[in-house]
Amino acid sequence: MNILKKKYGKIDYLEALFDTYQDLAGFWWLSLQLADELEAYIFKKYPTLDSKEIVRQVEALRKPTWLEEQSFGVKKIARLIQKNFPKIQPSNVTAHFVKENKSIATAIKKHVNTFEWFGTHHWGGEAYSEEKCLEEIQKILEKGRIAQKKVPKPKKTLPLFRLMAVLSFWRTHCAEVTAKVVFCPVQEWKKSPKKTV
């Protein structure tokens, strides 16, 4: 998205924002309609296929969304803590603990910077923070051992499932992009309030 790669003044940004929204909204709406039609077609054409198997195959073929990558990233940090501190209690994974462990502090900071827009949508919600990331890590650690799930790609699949996987990705990704497009420039303006136009 061009709008995420450039620095805009507020007026130019608003124009670029509405152009981006218009482009994404049309594509999002199209992907929703196509996905619904394709799903109905698949169930009609292949009535003997198990719906859970269809979902499993589509999920295995689908590219991960940013939201999924955010979740993977938090689990990766939690695994790093488990590996280096196997006996640590989740309640002891505090801001002080993080500050004392440079590699964990660096991983959390990098993760938060990458997903700072996480938790916002359009103009609502609160920015993702190190505190929120730490809360997520504690909850993951409370569950015990963190499995590293790898969904195997199906050896044989219908071309329609590949199309469904693409549509499934874009349904979510359009919403992610709009959240980030709104969030990132506004944060820049807050850091440097003198740049108004």
DRENBASE-58727 format. One record per residue: residue number from 0; x, y, z of N, C-alpha, C, O in turn. Coordinates in nm, 3 decimals, m for minus. Atoms other than C-alpha are relative to their C-alpha. Layout:
// DRENBASE-58727
pos,n.east,n.north,n.up,ca.east,ca.north,ca.up,c.east,c.north,c.up,o.east,o.north,o.up
NUM,X,Y,Z,X,Y,Z,X,Y,Z,X,Y,Z;
...
// end
This chain:
// DRENBASE-58727
pos,n.east,n.north,n.up,ca.east,ca.north,ca.up,c.east,c.north,c.up,o.east,o.north,o.up
0,0.083,m0.118,0.000,0.000,0.000,0.000,0.087,0.124,0.000,0.169,0.144,0.090;
1,m0.075,m0.124,0.012,0.146,0.331,m0.111,m0.015,0.088,0.123,0.081,0.152,0.167;
2,0.029,m0.091,m0.112,m0.017,0.514,0.178,0.084,m0.033,0.124,0.108,0.053,0.208;
3,m0.081,0.038,m0.116,0.193,0.318,0.429,0.149,0.027,m0.024,0.228,0.021,0.070;
4,m0.141,m0.019,0.032,0.521,0.393,0.250,0.042,0.146,m0.008,0.161,0.176,m0.014;
5,m0.031,m0.142,0.014,0.497,0.772,0.228,m0.039,0.076,0.127,m0.123,0.033,0.205;
6,0.039,m0.089,m0.110,0.483,1.052,0.482,m0.087,0.111,m0.060,m0.045,0.179,m0.154;
7,0.094,m0.098,0.052,0.184,1.276,0.423,m0.029,0.107,0.104,m0.022,0.082,0.225;
8,0.061,m0.099,m0.086,0.062,1.602,0.565,m0.145,m0.043,0.020,m0.193,m0.132,m0.049;
9,0.136,0.045,m0.035,m0.287,1.576,0.713,m0.098,0.007,m0.116,m0.178,m0.085,m0.135;
10,0.097,m0.014,0.108,m0.477,1.704,0.410,0.028,m0.101,m0.111,m0.064,m0.167,m0.160;
11,m0.036,0.099,0.103,m0.286,1.492,0.155,m0.031,m0.141,0.049,m0.074,m0.227,m0.028;
12,0.027,0.132,m0.056,m0.320,1.195,0.389,m0.149,m0.034,m0.010,m0.184,m0.146,m0.048;
13,0.144,0.027,0.006,m0.700,1.229,0.407,m0.045,m0.037,m0.141,m0.126,m0.127,m0.160;
14,0.034,0.033,0.139,m0.724,1.229,0.029,0.049,m0.141,m0.034,m0.026,m0.220,m0.091;
15,m0.054,0.135,0.026,m0.497,0.922,0.005,m0.077,m0.106,0.078,m0.100,m0.216,0.028;
16,0.075,0.094,m0.083,m0.690,0.756,0.289,m0.133,m0.038,m0.066,m0.166,m0.156,m0.076;
17,0.131,0.030,0.059,m1.028,0.788,0.119,0.014,m0.073,m0.133,m0.070,m0.156,m0.167;
18,m0.025,0.076,0.123,m0.883,0.669,m0.213,0.029,m0.147,0.033,m0.020,m0.237,m0.034;
19,m0.035,0.136,m0.042,m0.738,0.365,m0.034,m0.123,m0.074,0.049,m0.145,m0.190,0.013;
20,0.123,0.061,m0.050,m1.065,0.297,0.148,m0.093,m0.040,m0.115,m0.152,m0.148,m0.114;
21,0.087,0.028,0.114,m1.255,0.318,m0.178,0.049,m0.124,m0.076,m0.030,m0.211,m0.112;
22,m0.057,0.116,0.070,m1.017,0.072,m0.347,m0.021,m0.128,0.080,m0.061,m0.231,0.025;
23,0.010,0.120,m0.085,m1.021,m0.170,m0.054,m0.144,m0.043,0.020,m0.174,m0.163,0.018;
24,0.140,0.035,m0.025,m1.394,m0.153,0.011,m0.059,m0.075,m0.118,m0.132,m0.173,m0.101;
25,0.050,0.070,0.119,m1.471,m0.252,m0.346,0.054,m0.141,m0.010,m0.020,m0.235,m0.039;
26,m0.063,0.132,0.008,m1.225,m0.539,m0.340,m0.051,m0.091,0.112,m0.076,m0.210,0.090;
27,0.049,0.078,m0.114,m1.340,m0.650,0.006,m0.141,m0.051,m0.028,m0.171,m0.169,m0.006;
28,0.138,0.040,0.030,m1.705,m0.652,m0.102,m0.003,m0.109,m0.106,m0.079,m0.206,m0.094;
29,m0.007,0.100,0.105,m1.618,m0.847,m0.416,0.048,m0.135,0.056,m0.008,m0.239,0.022;
30,m0.052,0.125,m0.057,m1.416,m1.104,m0.218,m0.104,m0.068,0.089,m0.113,m0.190,0.092;
31,0.108,0.058,m0.082,m1.708,m1.150,0.026,m0.103,m0.071,m0.087,m0.143,m0.184,m0.059;
32,0.102,0.057,0.088,m1.956,m1.209,m0.255,0.052,m0.126,m0.070,m0.017,m0.228,m0.076;
33,m0.057,0.115,0.070,m1.725,m1.441,m0.449,0.017,m0.120,0.094,m0.011,m0.233,0.056;
34,m0.022,0.109,m0.097,m1.639,m1.643,m0.137,m0.132,m0.070,0.033,m0.136,m0.192,0.039;
35,0.131,0.059,m0.031,m2.008,m1.695,m0.052,m0.050,m0.086,m0.116,m0.099,m0.197,m0.096;
36,0.044,0.074,0.118,m2.090,m1.801,m0.408,0.083,m0.127,m0.021,0.029,m0.233,m0.052;
37,m0.090,0.114,0.019,m1.786,m2.028,m0.431,m0.027,m0.110,0.103,m0.027,m0.228,0.070;
38,0.031,0.097,m0.106,m1.867,m2.194,m0.098,m0.128,m0.078,m0.034,m0.132,m0.200,m0.022;
39,0.127,0.065,0.038,m2.225,m2.266,m0.211,0.022,m0.096,m0.117,m0.033,m0.206,m0.119;
40,m0.028,0.082,0.117,m2.095,m2.401,m0.543,0.074,m0.128,0.039,0.040,m0.237,m0.008;
41,m0.079,0.116,m0.042,m1.840,m2.632,m0.376,m0.089,m0.102,0.071,m0.080,m0.222,0.043;
42,0.086,0.094,m0.073,m2.100,m2.782,m0.141,m0.103,m0.066,m0.091,m0.142,m0.181,m0.069;
43,0.097,0.058,0.095,m2.342,m2.835,m0.429,0.069,m0.100,m0.092,0.016,m0.208,m0.116;
44,m0.071,0.085,0.096,m2.085,m2.983,m0.669,0.062,m0.124,0.066,0.070,m0.230,0.004;
45,m0.067,0.110,m0.071,m1.912,m3.203,m0.408,m0.074,m0.029,0.130,m0.021,m0.004,0.238;
46,0.081,0.021,m0.121,m2.190,m3.305,m0.166,0.058,m0.105,0.095,0.023,m0.106,0.213;
47,m0.056,0.105,m0.087,m1.990,m3.602,m0.034,0.122,0.048,0.079,0.167,m0.020,0.172;
48,m0.116,m0.050,m0.074,m1.699,m3.387,0.083,m0.043,0.048,0.139,m0.145,0.115,0.154;
49,0.025,m0.041,m0.138,m1.688,m3.332,0.459,0.033,0.149,0.015,0.141,0.193,m0.026;
50,m0.022,m0.145,m0.013,m1.724,m2.960,0.546,0.125,0.031,0.084,0.194,0.128,0.057;
51,m0.120,m0.023,m0.082,m1.451,m2.989,0.814,0.127,m0.022,m0.081,0.227,0.048,m0.062;
52,m0.115,0.028,0.086,m1.213,m3.135,0.557,0.022,0.116,m0.098,0.136,0.153,m0.127;
53,m0.010,m0.115,0.092,m1.289,m2.848,0.317,0.066,0.117,0.074,0.159,0.179,0.022;
54,m0.055,m0.110,m0.080,m1.216,m2.592,0.591,0.148,m0.027,0.029,0.230,0.064,0.018;
55,m0.139,0.036,m0.031,m0.895,m2.778,0.688,0.091,0.024,m0.121,0.200,0.080,m0.108;
56,m0.081,m0.017,0.121,m0.769,m2.779,0.329,0.015,0.147,m0.038,0.124,0.191,m0.075;
57,m0.006,m0.142,0.034,m0.857,m2.416,0.267,0.095,0.073,0.096,0.176,0.155,0.053;
58,m0.088,m0.064,m0.099,m0.685,m2.310,0.592,0.146,m0.035,m0.025,0.234,0.049,m0.007;
59,m0.138,0.043,0.026,m0.375,m2.511,0.500,0.059,0.071,m0.122,0.180,0.094,m0.129;
60,m0.046,m0.067,0.122,m0.355,m2.338,0.162,0.008,0.152,0.015,0.078,0.218,m0.062;
61,0.010,m0.144,m0.014,m0.429,m1.988,0.289,0.127,0.062,0.057,0.189,0.008,0.149;
62,m0.113,m0.078,m0.051,m0.151,m1.735,0.341,m0.038,0.057,0.136,m0.153,0.098,0.154;
63,0.037,m0.056,m0.131,m0.134,m1.620,0.706,m0.026,0.150,m0.007,0.043,0.224,m0.077;
64,0.032,m0.142,m0.007,m0.293,m1.285,0.780,0.095,0.069,0.098,0.168,0.002,0.172;
65,m0.083,m0.072,m0.098,m0.115,m1.012,0.977,m0.042,m0.034,0.142,0.042,m0.045,0.231;
66,0.048,0.033,m0.134,m0.335,m1.095,1.275,0.054,m0.135,0.046,0.090,m0.152,0.162;
67,m0.057,0.131,m0.034,m0.218,m1.456,1.263,0.150,0.012,0.025,0.204,m0.051,0.116;
68,m0.143,m0.020,m0.021,0.143,m1.344,1.227,0.028,0.065,0.135,0.128,0.035,0.201;
69,m0.014,m0.062,m0.132,0.095,m1.128,1.536,m0.008,m0.107,0.108,0.072,m0.108,0.202;
70,0.018,0.108,m0.097,m0.028,m1.432,1.729,0.121,m0.095,0.001,0.168,m0.136,0.107;
71,m0.119,0.086,0.010,0.262,m1.647,1.600,0.118,0.066,0.070,0.196,0.000,0.139;
72,m0.112,m0.073,m0.058,0.505,m1.375,1.710,m0.001,m0.002,0.152,0.104,m0.018,0.214;
73,0.011,0.003,m0.147,0.375,m1.363,2.069,0.036,m0.140,0.051,0.106,m0.154,0.151;
74,m0.031,0.138,m0.041,0.393,m1.744,2.092,0.149,m0.029,m0.012,0.206,m0.102,0.070;
75,m0.144,0.018,0.018,0.749,m1.734,1.961,0.077,0.059,0.119,0.173,0.000,0.168;
76,m0.066,m0.064,m0.116,0.849,m1.493,2.241,m0.025,m0.084,0.125,0.066,m0.104,0.205;
77,0.032,0.085,m0.116,0.669,m1.712,2.498,0.086,m0.127,m0.002,0.133,m0.172,0.103;
78,m0.085,0.119,0.010,0.861,m2.017,2.368,0.145,0.033,0.037,0.213,m0.048,0.099;
79,m0.135,m0.044,m0.035,1.187,m1.820,2.400,0.016,0.007,0.152,0.118,m0.034,0.207;
80,m0.003,m0.009,m0.147,1.104,m1.751,2.765,m0.001,m0.140,0.061,0.077,m0.168,0.152;
81,0.006,0.137,m0.051,1.010,m2.116,2.827,0.133,m0.072,m0.017,0.177,m0.147,0.071;
82,m0.128,0.067,0.028,1.335,m2.232,2.668,0.109,0.048,0.094,0.184,m0.033,0.149;
83,m0.108,m0.056,m0.083,1.561,m1.996,2.864,m0.029,m0.002,0.149,0.063,0.000,0.231;
84,0.040,0.000,m0.142,1.363,m2.002,3.191,m0.108,m0.105,0.020,m0.223,m0.070,0.047;
85,0.102,0.106,m0.001,1.187,m2.342,3.201,m0.084,m0.009,0.127,m0.195,m0.061,0.124;
86,0.074,0.012,m0.126,1.080,m2.312,3.565,m0.070,0.129,0.043,m0.127,0.136,0.151;
87,0.058,m0.130,m0.038,0.957,m1.953,3.563,m0.153,m0.008,0.004,m0.216,m0.070,m0.081;
88,0.145,m0.010,m0.012,0.603,m1.886,3.680,m0.049,0.114,m0.090,0.016,0.218,m0.097;
89,0.050,m0.107,0.087,0.392,m1.682,3.435,m0.014,0.135,0.071,0.012,0.239,0.011;
90,0.018,m0.126,m0.074,0.319,m1.424,3.706,0.133,0.073,0.024,0.134,0.192,0.055;
91,m0.132,m0.061,m0.019,0.695,m1.362,3.735,0.055,0.062,m0.130,0.160,0.125,m0.129;
92,m0.041,m0.062,0.126,0.719,m1.258,3.369,m0.060,0.141,m0.001,m0.165,0.167,m0.059;
93,0.046,m0.138,m0.021,0.685,m0.891,3.454,0.086,0.096,m0.082,0.181,0.055,m0.148;
94,m0.079,m0.103,0.069,0.816,m0.564,3.308,0.143,0.001,0.053,0.237,0.022,m0.022;
95,m0.134,0.004,m0.059,1.108,m0.588,3.552,0.079,m0.119,m0.054,0.197,m0.105,m0.088;
96,m0.064,0.120,0.055,1.187,m0.944,3.434,0.047,0.027,m0.144,0.159,m0.007,m0.181;
97,m0.033,m0.029,0.140,1.181,m0.827,3.071,0.119,0.095,m0.007,0.211,0.076,m0.087;
98,m0.108,m0.100,m0.002,1.406,m0.530,3.149,0.134,m0.065,0.032,0.238,m0.023,m0.019;
99,m0.123,0.069,m0.042,1.660,m0.768,3.307,0.051,m0.099,m0.105,0.164,m0.148,m0.095;
100,m0.038,0.098,0.102,1.668,m0.995,2.999,m0.006,0.064,m0.138,m0.111,0.075,m0.201;
101,m0.010,m0.082,0.120,1.790,m0.806,2.696,m0.060,m0.066,m0.125,m0.130,0.001,m0.201;
102,0.050,0.065,0.123,1.706,m1.066,2.427,m0.154,m0.003,m0.002,m0.215,0.011,m0.108;
103,0.147,0.002,m0.008,1.345,m1.089,2.550,m0.055,0.141,m0.017,m0.154,0.163,m0.087;
104,0.042,m0.141,0.014,1.314,m0.711,2.583,0.007,0.044,m0.146,m0.084,0.111,m0.195;
105,m0.016,m0.035,0.142,1.443,m0.671,2.226,m0.109,m0.065,m0.085,m0.166,m0.001,m0.173;
106,0.102,0.073,0.077,1.204,m0.936,2.091,m0.138,0.064,0.019,m0.213,0.080,m0.076;
107,0.130,m0.063,m0.028,0.904,m0.772,2.262,m0.010,0.137,m0.067,m0.111,0.169,m0.128;
108,0.001,m0.134,0.061,0.999,m0.422,2.146,m0.018,m0.009,m0.151,m0.097,0.065,m0.209;
109,0.010,0.017,0.145,1.044,m0.539,1.786,m0.141,m0.045,m0.039,m0.198,0.005,m0.136;
110,0.134,0.051,0.028,0.713,m0.728,1.796,m0.105,0.112,0.013,m0.192,0.125,m0.073;
111,0.096,m0.109,m0.023,0.522,m0.429,1.937,0.013,0.106,m0.110,m0.088,0.159,m0.157;
112,m0.019,m0.098,0.108,0.676,m0.194,1.679,m0.061,m0.048,m0.131,m0.116,0.031,m0.207;
113,0.055,0.056,0.123,0.571,m0.428,1.399,m0.153,0.001,0.001,m0.216,0.026,m0.102;
114,0.146,0.014,m0.010,0.213,m0.467,1.527,m0.062,0.109,0.087,m0.160,0.083,0.157;
115,0.050,m0.107,m0.087,0.156,m0.130,1.699,m0.146,0.035,m0.026,m0.213,0.087,0.063;
116,0.139,m0.029,0.037,m0.178,m0.094,1.517,m0.095,m0.109,0.048,m0.217,m0.090,0.043;
117,0.081,0.114,m0.043,m0.302,m0.430,1.655,m0.091,0.042,0.115,m0.046,0.101,0.213;
118,0.096,m0.040,m0.103,m0.618,m0.381,1.862,m0.079,0.124,m0.038,m0.169,0.166,0.034;
119,0.075,m0.116,0.048,m0.738,m0.083,1.659,m0.075,m0.039,m0.126,m0.039,m0.134,m0.195;
120,0.073,0.020,0.125,m0.990,m0.069,1.379,m0.069,0.130,m0.033,m0.140,0.188,0.050;
121,0.045,m0.132,0.043,m1.083,0.238,1.180,0.057,0.101,0.101,0.179,0.108,0.115;
122,m0.055,m0.099,m0.093,m1.051,0.515,1.443,m0.021,m0.043,0.146,m0.008,0.039,0.236;
123,0.026,0.046,m0.136,m1.131,0.301,1.747,0.108,m0.093,0.051,0.194,m0.139,m0.024;
124,m0.094,0.093,m0.063,m0.935,0.090,1.991,0.124,0.070,0.052,0.142,0.191,0.034;
125,m0.124,m0.053,m0.058,m0.603,0.135,2.165,0.120,m0.067,m0.065,0.115,m0.184,m0.100;
126,m0.123,0.052,0.061,m0.254,0.092,2.025,0.054,m0.117,0.081,0.039,m0.122,0.203;
127,m0.066,0.115,m0.063,m0.071,m0.231,2.100,0.121,0.054,0.075,0.189,0.145,0.028;
128,m0.108,m0.050,m0.084,0.185,m0.182,2.375,0.080,m0.117,0.058,0.038,m0.233,0.049;
129,m0.081,0.104,m0.065,0.459,m0.371,2.556,m0.077,m0.063,0.115,m0.063,m0.183,0.142;
130,0.081,0.053,m0.111,0.220,m0.407,2.851,m0.101,m0.104,m0.051,m0.118,m0.210,0.009;
131,0.098,0.094,0.057,m0.046,m0.571,2.631,0.068,m0.126,m0.049,0.017,m0.237,m0.033;
132,m0.076,0.116,0.048,0.215,m0.796,2.473,0.038,m0.090,0.117,0.028,m0.212,0.109;
133,m0.039,0.075,m0.120,0.335,m0.900,2.818,m0.119,m0.077,0.059,m0.103,m0.190,0.103;
134,0.121,0.068,m0.047,m0.022,m0.983,2.924,m0.030,m0.123,m0.085,m0.065,m0.229,m0.033;
135,0.022,0.113,0.091,m0.060,m1.205,2.616,0.099,m0.112,0.029,0.061,m0.230,0.034;
136,m0.104,0.099,m0.028,0.269,m1.380,2.692,m0.032,m0.076,0.129,m0.021,m0.198,0.134;
137,0.035,0.065,m0.127,0.162,m1.448,3.052,m0.114,m0.100,m0.018,m0.109,m0.210,0.036;
138,0.114,0.090,0.024,m0.169,m1.600,2.935,0.043,m0.125,m0.075,m0.004,m0.235,m0.046;
139,m0.050,0.115,0.076,0.014,m1.823,2.687,0.080,m0.091,0.091,0.065,m0.213,0.086;
140,m0.083,0.079,m0.091,0.262,m1.935,2.953,m0.084,m0.074,0.104,m0.046,m0.182,0.149;
141,0.089,0.066,m0.097,m0.023,m2.017,3.192,m0.056,m0.132,m0.053,m0.089,m0.222,0.024;
142,0.055,0.122,0.062,m0.143,m2.281,2.945,0.101,m0.114,m0.003,0.065,m0.228,m0.034;
143,m0.101,0.107,m0.002,0.185,m2.473,2.978,0.082,0.000,m0.127,0.111,0.104,m0.185;
144,m0.087,0.015,0.118,0.390,m2.608,2.690,m0.068,0.057,m0.125,m0.186,0.032,m0.150;
145,0.055,m0.064,0.119,0.344,m2.410,2.370,0.037,m0.083,m0.122,0.154,m0.091,m0.162;
146,m0.024,0.082,0.118,0.304,m2.636,2.071,0.024,0.089,m0.121,m0.036,0.196,m0.134;
147,m0.028,m0.072,0.124,0.444,m2.520,1.740,m0.077,m0.072,m0.110,m0.030,m0.169,m0.170;
148,0.087,0.065,0.098,0.159,m2.606,1.506,0.043,0.032,m0.141,0.062,0.148,m0.178;
149,m0.026,m0.018,0.142,0.244,m2.661,1.145,m0.106,m0.079,m0.074,m0.111,m0.202,m0.066;
150,0.106,0.067,0.075,m0.051,m2.735,0.925,0.059,m0.046,m0.131,0.102,0.036,m0.212;
151,m0.059,0.049,0.126,0.068,m2.963,0.645,m0.086,0.037,m0.119,m0.209,0.032,m0.114;
152,0.073,m0.031,0.123,m0.024,m2.858,0.295,m0.053,m0.130,m0.058,0.020,m0.230,m0.063;
153,0.055,0.123,0.058,m0.256,m3.112,0.135,0.073,m0.037,m0.129,0.107,0.049,m0.210;
154,m0.072,0.045,0.118,m0.086,m3.325,m0.130,m0.087,0.016,m0.124,m0.038,0.052,m0.232;
155,0.092,m0.009,0.113,m0.392,m3.327,m0.351,m0.116,0.089,0.041,m0.176,0.071,0.147;
156,0.109,m0.090,m0.034,m0.646,m3.052,m0.359,m0.070,0.049,m0.126,m0.014,0.042,m0.235;
157,0.075,m0.054,0.113,m0.910,m2.899,m0.584,0.045,0.143,m0.028,0.070,0.219,0.066;
158,m0.037,m0.139,0.031,m0.816,m2.578,m0.770,m0.097,0.101,0.065,m0.058,0.212,0.101;
159,0.098,m0.090,m0.063,m1.136,m2.428,m0.627,0.038,0.030,0.145,0.009,0.139,0.196;
160,m0.043,m0.022,m0.137,m0.990,m2.471,m0.277,0.109,0.107,0.006,0.116,0.185,0.100;
161,m0.106,m0.102,0.006,m0.689,m2.261,m0.379,m0.063,0.139,m0.014,m0.021,0.235,0.051;
162,0.070,m0.127,0.018,m0.922,m1.986,m0.497,m0.070,0.041,0.129,m0.066,0.158,0.168;
163,0.068,m0.027,m0.127,m1.121,m2.013,m0.174,0.101,0.050,0.105,0.070,0.138,0.185;
164,m0.104,m0.042,m0.095,m0.796,m1.978,0.025,0.041,0.144,m0.026,0.062,0.221,0.068;
165,m0.036,m0.138,0.034,m0.707,m1.658,m0.162,m0.109,0.096,0.045,m0.080,0.201,0.104;
166,0.112,m0.085,m0.040,m1.053,m1.512,m0.103,m0.010,0.011,0.152,m0.039,0.118,0.206;
167,0.004,0.002,m0.147,m1.043,m1.615,0.264,0.105,0.096,0.057,0.078,0.169,0.152;
168,m0.106,m0.090,m0.045,m0.712,m1.431,0.308,m0.041,0.146,m0.019,m0.027,0.227,0.073;
169,0.029,m0.140,0.031,m0.832,m1.111,0.140,m0.118,0.054,0.079,m0.124,0.174,0.104;
170,0.113,m0.047,m0.083,m1.155,m1.095,0.341,0.052,0.063,0.129,0.003,0.167,0.172;
171,m0.056,m0.050,m0.126,m0.949,m1.047,0.656,0.105,0.108,m0.026,0.112,0.208,0.046;
172,m0.112,m0.091,0.023,m0.651,m0.869,0.505,m0.045,0.142,m0.033,0.022,0.239,0.004;
173,0.052,m0.135,0.029,m0.860,m0.577,0.374,m0.028,0.076,0.130,0.003,0.195,0.141;
174,0.028,m0.064,m0.130,m0.973,m0.506,0.732,0.131,0.035,0.072,0.141,0.141,0.134;
175,m0.129,m0.027,m0.063,m0.613,m0.532,0.858,0.066,0.123,m0.061,0.119,0.209,0.010;
176,m0.064,m0.113,0.069,m0.488,m0.289,0.597,m0.068,0.131,0.038,0.000,0.231,0.063;
177,0.069,m0.125,m0.037,m0.758,m0.032,0.678,0.037,0.042,0.142,0.053,0.161,0.169;
178,m0.040,m0.033,m0.138,m0.668,m0.054,1.049,0.138,0.065,0.002,0.160,0.165,0.069;
179,m0.137,m0.051,0.001,m0.300,0.003,0.976,0.009,0.135,m0.072,0.081,0.224,m0.027;
180,m0.001,m0.123,0.078,m0.362,0.276,0.717,m0.051,0.118,0.083,0.000,0.229,0.070;
181,0.051,m0.106,m0.086,m0.562,0.477,0.971,0.096,0.026,0.116,0.122,0.141,0.151;
182,m0.078,m0.012,m0.123,m0.336,0.410,1.268,0.137,0.065,m0.020,0.171,0.160,0.051;
183,m0.141,m0.039,0.010,0.020,0.465,1.142,0.024,0.150,m0.022,0.104,0.207,0.053;
184,m0.026,m0.145,0.016,0.006,0.826,1.008,m0.044,0.081,0.122,0.023,0.178,0.158;
185,0.049,m0.074,m0.118,m0.197,0.943,1.310,0.104,m0.007,0.111,0.126,0.091,0.182;
186,m0.105,0.014,m0.102,0.077,0.807,1.540,0.119,0.089,m0.033,0.181,0.147,0.056;
187,m0.109,m0.087,0.041,0.338,0.992,1.336,m0.030,0.145,0.037,0.058,0.217,0.086;
188,0.037,m0.138,m0.032,0.148,1.318,1.381,0.009,0.026,0.149,0.047,0.136,0.190;
189,m0.007,m0.018,m0.146,0.130,1.263,1.756,0.143,0.018,0.046,0.170,0.090,0.143;
190,m0.141,m0.011,m0.038,0.508,1.226,1.770,0.057,0.136,m0.040,0.143,0.191,0.029;
191,m0.050,m0.130,0.046,0.567,1.546,1.572,m0.117,0.093,m0.032,m0.151,0.113,m0.149;
192,0.123,m0.079,0.018,0.263,1.775,1.627,0.019,0.128,m0.081,m0.081,0.188,m0.122;
193,m0.020,m0.125,0.075,0.423,2.073,1.447,m0.034,m0.016,m0.148,m0.072,0.080,m0.213;
194,0.032,0.023,0.141,0.372,1.912,1.106,m0.150,m0.015,m0.015,m0.205,m0.122,0.012;
195,0.145,0.003,0.008,0.010,1.997,1.041,m0.052,m0.019,m0.140,m0.157,m0.082,m0.158;
196,0.051,0.010,0.138,m0.024,2.019,0.662,0.109,m0.053,m0.091,0.087,m0.069,m0.211;
// end
